[in-house]
Amino acid sequence: MTQDKSSPNYLRLQISAGEMDPERLDLLTRQLRQELLDLEVESVDFIQEDQPPEGAKAADVVTLGALAIAVLPNFLPKLIEFLQSWSLRAEGRKVKVKSQVGDRAIELEYTPDAMSQQELKTLVETLTSALADSQAGE
């Protein structure tokens, strides 16, 4: 069975930026969400907390720095390239991408000062291939 190029991959994106207060991280996450929507990914949504703090309304509580992204397989390299560029805009930014397809879990963490361009390229190829293999087996 071949991969369906019209079926999106679902990714969980977690960002961090050093010692940033929650309000600033929320603002940064919202700005990143808008930029991702401008890239024309399938969808970008905030991730709701599993257990909201006592007294909080469940619909109001999101996981800080976390976004759920749906992206078509052929757009995945462009998304990772964008996230790399985004993380280089300010010191201390880190990006973690997670995906669960069937029984396979894939995780990619990018810290600009800890990874070479070649290592990033290899990780993107591995992630893309693993997602394609998982979808082909469905």
C-alpha positions as CSV (number, residue, x, y, z in Angstrom):
1,M,0.0,0.0,0.0
2,T,1.4,3.5,-0.8
3,Q,1.2,6.6,1.2
4,D,-1.9,8.8,0.6
5,K,-0.3,12.2,-0.2
6,S,-3.7,13.9,0.5
7,S,-3.9,12.6,4.1
8,P,-2.3,14.9,6.6
9,N,0.2,14.0,9.3
10,Y,-0.7,15.1,12.8
11,L,2.1,16.6,14.8
12,R,2.4,18.0,18.3
13,L,4.7,21.0,18.5
14,Q,6.2,22.1,21.8
15,I,8.2,25.3,22.0
16,S,10.3,26.8,24.8
17,A,12.4,29.9,25.0
18,G,14.6,29.8,28.1
19,E,13.4,31.5,31.2
20,M,10.3,33.0,29.7
21,D,7.3,33.9,31.9
22,P,3.9,32.2,31.0
23,E,2.3,35.3,29.5
24,R,5.2,35.8,27.1
25,L,5.3,32.1,26.2
26,D,1.6,32.3,25.4
27,L,2.1,35.3,23.2
28,L,5.0,33.7,21.4
29,T,2.9,30.5,20.9
30,R,0.0,32.6,19.4
31,Q,2.4,34.4,17.1
32,L,3.9,31.2,15.9
33,R,0.4,29.7,15.4
34,Q,-0.5,32.6,13.1
35,E,2.7,32.3,11.1
36,L,2.1,28.6,10.7
37,L,-1.5,29.3,9.4
38,D,0.1,31.8,7.0
39,L,2.2,28.9,5.6
40,E,-1.0,27.1,4.7
41,V,-0.6,24.0,6.8
42,E,-3.9,22.1,7.1
43,S,-4.6,23.3,10.6
44,V,-3.0,24.6,13.8
45,D,-4.8,24.3,17.1
46,F,-3.9,25.0,20.7
47,I,-3.6,21.8,22.8
48,Q,-5.9,21.6,25.9
49,E,-4.4,20.6,29.2
50,D,-5.3,17.1,30.4
51,Q,-5.9,18.2,33.9
52,P,-6.8,21.9,34.3
53,P,-5.7,23.6,37.6
54,E,-8.3,23.5,40.3
55,G,-11.0,26.2,39.8
56,A,-10.1,26.7,36.1
57,K,-12.6,26.1,33.3
58,A,-11.4,23.2,31.1
59,A,-12.1,25.1,27.9
60,D,-9.9,28.0,29.0
61,V,-6.8,26.1,29.8
62,V,-4.2,25.3,27.1
63,T,-0.8,23.7,27.4
64,L,1.6,26.6,27.2
65,G,3.8,26.5,24.2
66,A,2.0,23.5,22.6
67,L,0.3,23.4,19.2
68,A,-1.4,20.5,17.3
69,I,-0.5,20.8,13.6
70,A,-2.0,18.9,10.6
71,V,0.3,19.0,7.6
72,L,0.4,17.1,4.3
73,P,3.4,14.8,3.9
74,N,4.9,16.7,1.0
75,F,4.9,19.9,3.1
76,L,6.7,18.4,6.1
77,P,10.2,19.3,5.0
78,K,9.1,22.9,4.5
79,L,7.5,23.0,7.9
80,I,10.7,21.7,9.6
81,E,12.7,24.3,7.7
82,F,10.4,27.0,8.8
83,L,10.6,25.9,12.5
84,Q,14.4,25.9,12.2
85,S,14.4,29.4,10.9
86,W,11.9,30.4,13.6
87,S,14.0,29.0,16.4
88,L,17.1,30.9,15.2
89,R,15.3,34.3,15.5
90,A,16.0,34.6,19.2
91,E,18.4,33.0,21.7
92,G,17.2,30.1,23.7
93,R,14.3,28.9,21.5
94,K,13.8,25.2,21.2
95,V,11.3,23.2,19.2
96,K,10.1,19.7,19.8
97,V,7.9,17.9,17.3
98,K,6.1,14.7,18.2
99,S,3.9,12.4,16.1
100,Q,2.1,9.2,16.7
101,V,1.1,7.2,13.7
102,G,-0.3,3.8,14.4
103,D,2.0,2.1,16.9
104,R,5.0,4.3,15.9
105,A,6.0,7.4,17.9
106,I,8.4,9.9,16.4
107,E,10.0,12.8,18.2
108,L,12.3,15.5,16.8
109,E,13.9,18.1,19.0
110,Y,15.7,21.0,17.5
111,T,18.1,23.4,19.4
112,P,19.9,25.7,17.0
113,D,23.2,25.6,18.8
114,A,23.3,21.9,19.3
115,M,22.6,20.5,15.8
116,S,24.3,21.0,12.5
117,Q,22.5,21.5,9.2
118,Q,23.4,18.0,8.1
119,E,22.0,16.5,11.3
120,L,18.8,18.4,10.9
121,K,18.5,17.3,7.3
122,T,19.0,13.7,8.4
123,L,16.3,14.0,11.1
124,V,13.8,15.5,8.7
125,E,14.4,12.7,6.2
126,T,14.0,10.1,9.0
127,L,10.8,11.8,10.3
128,T,9.3,12.0,6.8
129,S,10.3,8.4,6.0
130,A,8.9,7.1,9.3
131,L,5.6,8.8,8.8
132,A,5.3,7.6,5.2
133,D,6.1,4.0,6.3
134,S,3.5,4.2,9.1
135,Q,0.8,5.5,6.8
136,A,1.7,3.0,4.1
137,G,1.1,0.2,6.6
138,E,-2.3,1.3,7.6
